[in-house]
Amino acid sequence: MTSQSSRPIRYVVIHKPGPKWQYGVDYRQQEGVGEHVQHYLKFHEQGKLELGGPFLLPDIGGMMVTTKDVSHEEIEAFAAEDPAVKSGLLIYEVRPWMTAMEQER
C-alpha cells in the first residue's frame, strides 16, 4: 500500500455564484463568463489544468482540477486573478485533493 504522503495531490478550484450572478439565467449567458473561460483556457494550454467545467445543475457553479505539478500558491494566485472573480460574478475556493485512486496512462 502506498503511503499517504507519496500519493498525488492536486488542487481543485470550486466556483460558486458570486454577488453579480443572475439567478435563473443560463451560465452561458452570464456577463463575464466568456472571460472566465478564456482565463482558465490559458492554464489548460500551459498543461496545468487536467479537467474543468460547469456542474449541470442551474446556479451551482463549476470546478477546475489542476495537474499534479501545480502548487497551492500558483493555483490560488491564478484563481484570484480570474476576471469573473474580480468582477463578482463568481467566488472560488481552492481545496487540496489526494487522488487515492488514479490510473496511470
C-alpha positions in Angstrom: 0.0 0.0 0.0 1.3 3.5 -0.9 1.8 5.9 1.9 -0.5 8.9 2.0 2.4 11.4 1.6 3.5 9.8 -1.7 0.1 9.9 -3.3 -0.5 12.6 -5.9 -2.0 15.8 -4.6 -4.0 18.0 -7.0 -5.8 21.2 -6.3 -9.5 21.7 -7.1 -10.9 25.1 -7.7 -14.6 25.2 -6.8 -16.6 28.1 -8.3 -19.9 29.3 -7.0 -22.2 32.1 -7.9 -21.0 35.5 -6.6 -22.9 38.7 -5.8 -23.2 39.6 -9.6 -24.6 36.2 -10.6 -28.0 36.5 -12.2 -30.0 33.6 -10.8 -32.2 31.8 -13.3 -30.0 32.9 -16.3 -28.1 30.2 -18.0 -24.4 30.2 -17.2 -23.5 30.7 -20.8 -25.5 34.0 -20.8 -23.9 35.4 -17.6 -21.9 38.6 -18.2 -18.2 37.8 -17.9 -18.4 34.0 -18.2 -16.5 34.2 -21.6 -13.6 35.9 -19.9 -13.6 33.3 -17.1 -13.4 30.5 -19.7 -10.6 32.3 -21.6 -8.7 32.8 -18.3 -8.7 29.0 -17.5 -8.1 28.1 -21.1 -4.7 29.7 -20.7 -3.9 27.5 -17.8 -5.2 24.5 -19.8 -3.0 25.4 -22.8 0.0 25.6 -20.4 -0.6 21.9 -19.4 -1.6 22.9 -15.9 -5.3 22.1 -15.9 -6.4 18.5 -16.1 -10.2 19.0 -16.1 -12.6 21.9 -15.9 -16.2 22.8 -16.5 -19.6 23.7 -15.0 -21.8 21.5 -13.0 -25.0 20.6 -14.9 -27.4 22.0 -12.3 -28.6 25.6 -12.6 -26.9 28.2 -10.5 -24.5 25.8 -8.8 -21.1 26.8 -10.3 -18.3 24.6 -11.5 -14.8 23.2 -10.8 -11.3 23.0 -12.2 -8.8 20.3 -11.4 -5.1 21.0 -11.7 -2.3 18.7 -12.9 0.0 17.2 -10.3 2.8 19.8 -10.7 0.8 22.9 -9.8 1.4 24.3 -6.3 -1.3 25.6 -4.0 0.2 29.1 -4.2 0.2 29.0 -8.0 -3.5 28.0 -8.4 -4.6 30.3 -5.6 -3.0 33.3 -7.3 -4.4 32.2 -10.7 -7.9 31.8 -9.4 -7.8 35.2 -7.7 -6.9 36.8 -11.0 -9.9 35.3 -12.8 -11.9 38.3 -14.3 -15.2 36.6 -13.2 -13.9 36.5 -9.6 -12.6 40.1 -9.7 -16.0 41.3 -11.1 -18.0 39.5 -8.5 -19.7 37.0 -10.9 -18.0 34.1 -9.2 -16.5 33.3 -5.9 -14.0 30.4 -5.5 -12.4 28.1 -3.0 -9.2 26.0 -3.6 -9.2 22.6 -2.0 -6.3 20.0 -1.9 -7.4 16.7 -3.3 -5.5 13.4 -2.8 -6.1 11.2 -5.7 -6.1 7.9 -3.9 -7.3 6.0 -7.0 -5.7 7.0 -10.3 -4.9 5.1 -13.4 -1.5 5.6 -15.0 -1.6 6.1 -18.7 
